[in-house]
Amino acid sequence: MMGTRWLIPQLSLSAALVLCGVTVAQEQAPPQLQVTAVAPNIHMLAGAGGNICLFIGDDGALLIDGGVTPRAPNVLAAVKEKTDKPLRFVINTHWHFDHTGGNQALAEAGAQIIAHENVYKRMSSEQVLGGFERRMPPAPPAALPKMTYAKEMTLHWNSEVVRISHIEPAHSDGDSVVLFERANVLHTGDVFFNGVYPYIDANAGGSIDGMIAAVDRLLEMARPDTKIIPGHGPLATPDDLRAYHQMLTTVRERVQSLVRAGKTRDEVLAAKPTSDLDEKWGRGGIEPDLFVGAVYAGMTSPRPSGPER
């Protein structure tokens, strides 16, 4: 299994693990992943970085996202605990290390990696992680997706219809969401952080407008009883998604008002536009200033160019 060098270069390990929801104590003593049954053959794995979905059946096992590199053995162990069928596919919801770090180990275990074409492009070249301004070197060839798509892709797998859809730039420019039509389960990737402020990668095309538009689309896809696996946070319902949407629109309106008043980034941050929301939404790894700074950047900075081909 590859090391962590390409995942968290120049980021302190503690900062990187906070970003992906893994504590320093957990890094020192690798934990069992938290496994939550979502449907009879669908499970949510938490504690490996971003939330992972495990889908099992007669055709084999499929994962949505692969977590950080140090947790790949835990992820593979969780798969083996639930099925004796081989791991066939891993779908990456976007390029960030807390969702793609396990790719190489999972590919070596037999999985084919699927992602939007922009995920391949960003993982193939050096990137700068927005907000942290840290350089991320290209991923090893073995960690790259082997199958990519542009708009939509459908798998008929384990007697299920698995629809993979690209979301226009929101959290990043390579976001995918995955709907299990018959099981009525939706995996959102990092378009949705349940109960906490999200990370928006403005350097990779992310913006508050894109996030809100993406959540609008998720709400259209969801039925009243849809079970939602967010990129981070606990298993969710459409009501949780609506509360998140309301928070996003509130923050956008407040920051937009300050921008229209000619305020600089420092002045916007000093105004503390989320102060009354922080107690509820500021409990995750994304500090209010990082979130507000990303909202500001998406409103005022030139739209970044797409990844190099």
WORAKA-V304543 format. One record per backbone hydrogen bond with DSSP energy under -0.5 kcal/mol. CO is the residue of the C=O (numbers start at 0). NH is the residue of the N-H. Records with the same first field share a line. If there is no record, write none. Layout:
CO: NH, NH
//
This chain:
3: 6, 7
7: 10
11: 15
12: 16
13: 17
14: 18
15: 19
16: 21
17: 20
22: 26
23: 27
24: 28
32: 34
33: 35, 45
35: 43
38: 37, 41
40: 55
41: 37, 38
42: 44, 53
43: 35, 45
44: 51
45: 33
47: 67
51: 44
52: 54, 63
53: 42
54: 61
56: 59
59: 56
60: 87, 88
61: 54
62: 64, 90
63: 52
66: 100, 101
67: 70
68: 71
70: 74
71: 75
72: 76
73: 77
74: 78
75: 79
76: 80
77: 81
78: 81, 82
85: 60, 87
87: 111
88: 62
89: 91, 113
90: 64, 92
92: 175
95: 98, 99
96: 100
97: 49
98: 65
99: 102
101: 105
102: 106
103: 107
104: 108
105: 110
106: 109
111: 89
112: 145, 146
113: 91
114: 148
115: 118, 119
116: 120
117: 121
118: 122
119: 123
121: 124
122: 138
126: 128, 135
127: 129
128: 131, 132, 133
129: 131
133: 128
134: 136
135: 126
139: 142, 143
140: 143
146: 114
148: 116
150: 165
152: 163
154: 156, 161
156: 159
159: 156, 161
160: 162, 180
161: 154, 163
162: 164, 178
163: 152
164: 176
169: 206
170: 200
171: 169, 174
174: 166
176: 164
177: 186
178: 162, 180
179: 183, 184
183: 226
184: 179
185: 187, 228
186: 177
187: 190
188: 191, 230
191: 193, 230, 231
192: 194, 195
197: 199
198: 200
199: 201
200: 203, 205
201: 204
203: 172
206: 210
207: 211
208: 212
209: 213
210: 214
211: 215
212: 216
213: 217
214: 218
215: 219
216: 220
217: 221
222: 225
225: 227
226: 185, 228
227: 229, 235
228: 187
230: 50
231: 193
235: 227
236: 240
237: 241
238: 242
239: 243
240: 244
241: 245
242: 246
243: 247
244: 248
245: 249
246: 250
247: 251
248: 252
249: 253
250: 254
251: 255
252: 256
253: 257
254: 258
255: 259
256: 260
257: 262
258: 261
263: 267
264: 268
265: 269
266: 270
267: 272
268: 271
271: 274
273: 276, 277
276: 279, 280
277: 281
280: 196, 283
284: 286
286: 290
287: 291
288: 292
289: 293
290: 294
291: 295
292: 296
293: 297
294: 298
295: 298, 299
296: 300
//
